[in-house]
Every structure is written in structure tokens, then in C-alpha cells.
Amino acid sequence: MLIHPQFDPVAVSLGPLKVHWYGLTYLVAFVGAYLLATWRVKQSPFAERGWTRQHVEDLLFFSMLGVVLGGRLGYVLFYKPSHYLAHPAEIFAVWQGGMAFHGGLLGVITAMAVFAKRQGRHFFEVADMVAPCVPLGLAAGRIGNFINGELWGRAADPSLPWAMVFPESGSDLPRHPSQLYQFGLEGVLFFVLLWVYARKPRQQGAVSGMFLLGYGTFRFIAEYFREPDSFLGLLALNMSMGQWLCVPMIVLGALFWGMAKKDAFQS
């Protein structure tokens, strides 16, 4: 069996300043999204609609706030509401960990809505531009999870060649390296599929719908290999909290995609 290397979470120390690997993965995610978006706004239909690099930079600023604030509040509300109700000061202790993708998604949706309102653009025009730029950032985040030795997988057959022991889990059970599964599935593979889909002319809202549908489906599958949070365990129908949060994504994604195909979101 493989043993998790237990990386030092600090990438660089400069006196009292410590730069963590997890922080660097966020930086990679935002830089990657920026580069992809600047290329995307030069393509049709966004070039014809007056999109510029300045628009990308403004939207990135709002989105960064949405990811951090939404991700933290999502973790507080979805995963540990009773704990943070009893210890409200810890809500702001982000250095202790605790970010939720679904909360970050809601934060980014809010950011896009604010940007669209300020620019006088249709929300789905903004969302369609952003959606294909997101999965590689999610992939970077999963590498950060792996480096930290967190969000490990469920117990695996010891004969599985890549079964891995995560000492951070407090046991010597061989486990699925689910962070790497998610890196490949909802990160790299989903990026390729969504990027190819978005490169062709699509009805407004179709790319956004496909993002929700595709990510929700891939994340739902990956959750079968990921150890549920110990303080929650499996919920109804033996599904994890992550899977339950993916259900509305899948439903809404299919609904939006179907409506987009009928030109329901045209400006």
C-alpha cells in the first residue's frame, strides 16, 4: 500500500510570513481562471458584445470575494451550524480550515449577479462566459486537499495498487485517494468536456446549465469514494452531504439547459 507523504503544508517561510500550499492552489486557480477568461472574451459571442480584459478583472475581483465569503459561510451553514452558533467568533477563523464548494458556488453566483446588474448584461451571458473557466481551478483546489492530507477517501481493498494510508485520518486503513479522483474527474476531465462544448455556438444559458449538470453529476459519483465528514456521516438514502447538495445542481442544470435550448434566456 502507498503511504501519504505528509507534505509540509507550508510552501515558503519568510520570517514570520508563511505561505501555505493550499493558499498557492487558490492563487493558481484564480490566475488560471483569469487567463482562460481573457482568451474567452476575445471569442464569439463575447467579443461582439463588447467584453474586454477590464471586464474580466472586475468580475474576477467580485468572484474572489464570492469564493472566500461564500465558501466559508457555506461550510458554516451546511456542515457545522450548531458548532458555529455556539462559537460565533470561530466563523472568521478561516486559517483553521473549513470551506465548502457549494457555498463558494453560491458566492460566485451572487458575484456574477452583481456584476451583470452593474454592467447591464443578462446574468446568463456572464455565467456562460465564466463557467468553462472554473473546473481547472477546482482541480487545483483538490491538489491542495491532497497536499494537506485532508478529505481522504473511504476504505479501499488493500489489493488496489493505488490504495493509500492517510496517517492524518488516525488509522492505518488503506483508502481511496479521493482528492486525486476529484482532481481528475470534476477537474481535468470536466474542464476538457465543458471547454469543448462551450467552444461551439450555444443558446444563452446552455453552457451554464451544462456546468451545473456536469459538475453535479461528477461530484455525486466522486462522493462514493470520499469519506463522509465524521460529524455528519451518511444521511438519508446513505448519501453524503456533498451528494445531497449536488442533487439541486443536477436538477437545476438539466432545467436550465432545457430552457436554454428553447431560447428562454435570450436578452
C-alpha positions, -999 to +999 in steps of 0.1 A: +000+000+000+011+036-006+016+060+024+005+096+021+038+116+021+025+140+048+038+171+030+047+202+050+017+224+045+039+255+044+055+260+010+076+290+018+086+307+051+099+342+051+105+351+087+070+353+103+054+351+069+043+316+060+029+308+025+008+276+026+005+253-004-033+255-001-031+293-005-010+288-036-035+265-051-061+292-047-037+316-064-032+291-093-070+287-096-076+325-099-047+331-122-058+302-144-094+314-145-082+349-154-061+336-183-088+314-197-114+342-193-092+368-211-089+343-240-126+335-239-138+372-242-119+375-274-141+348-290-176+350-303-202+359-290-184+378-262-161+399-284-191+412-304-208+421-271-180+444-260-162+423-234-127+434-225-099+424-202-111+451-178-144+434-175-126+401-167-105+418-140-136+434-124-155+402-125-125+383-110-124+407-081-161+401-073-157+364-078-127+361-054-148+377-027-177+354-035-155+323-033-139+331+000-170+345+017-195+320+002-172+291+007-167+299+044-204+307+051-214+276+032-193+254+054-207+271+085-243+267+074-242+234+056-218+214+077-214+228+113-243+252+120-247+242+157-210+244+164-206+279+150-238+290+166-222+281+199-188+296+189-196+325+165-161+340+168-147+309+150-166+318+119-138+342+110-110+317+118-106+306+082-070+296+089-084+267+108-098+253+076-134+247+065-145+258+030-175+244+011-176+243-027-214+247-028-212+277-006-184+291-028-206+285-059-234+305-043-210+332-036-198+333-072-234+333-085-240+363-063-209+380-076-219+374-112-254+387-105-239+419-090-216+423-120-243+416-145-265+442-128-238+469-128-229+462-165-265+459-177-259+424-190-280+393-189-270+371-160-266+340-182-243+359-206-219+364-177-224+329-163-218+313-198-185+332-201-173+322-166-184+285-164-158+268-186-130+287-167-139+272-134-131+234-134-093+238-136-094+259-105-114+232-088-087+208-099-060+230-083-080+230-050-081+192-049-043+191-052-043+214-022-066+189-003-042+161-012-011+180+000-028+188+033-038+151+037-075+161+042-108+149+027-094+114+023-113+086+008-133+057+021-117+024+029-103+006-002-094-030-009-057-034+001-050-051-033-059-018-051-025-007-065-031+030-055-048+024-022-032+048+002-029+051+040-035+086+053-019+089+088-038+121+092-070+100+094-058+084+127-059+049+112-038+026+090-067+017+068-059+017+031-081+043+014-091+057-019-071+089-027-104+106-034-088+140-037-070+127-068-102+112-082-119+145-079-089+163-094-092+141-125-130+137-127-146+170-118-114+190-125-094+180-156-119+157-174-148+181-168-128+210-180-120+193-213-156+183-219-171+217-209-145+237-228-151+217-260-188+221-255-186+258-249-164+265-280-193+260-303-221+285-306-247+277-279-280+292-268-276+316-239-277+297-207-268+263-222-232+264-210-242+274-175-268+246-174-242+221-186-218+233-159-243+227-131-254+194-146-219+181-153-202+192-121-232+179-100-230+145-117-192+141-115-191+153-079-220+130-070-201+100-084-168+110-067-185+112-033-190+074-033-152+072-029-148+101-004-151+095+034-182+114+047-175+140+073-172+123+107-195+147+124-222+141+098-217+106+084-241+094+058-275+110+057-308+098+042-306+071+015-270+065+025-260+097+007-234+122+020-240+159+025-219+165-006-242+143-027-274+159-013-260+193-022-254+181-057-290+170-063-303+205-068-274+213-090-282+184-113-319+192-114-314+229-120-287+223-145-310+200-165-338+225-162-316+255-173-301+235-202-336+225-214-349+261-211-318+274-229-324+251-258-358+268-262-342+302-261-358+311-228-328+332-217-322+355-246-315+391-238 
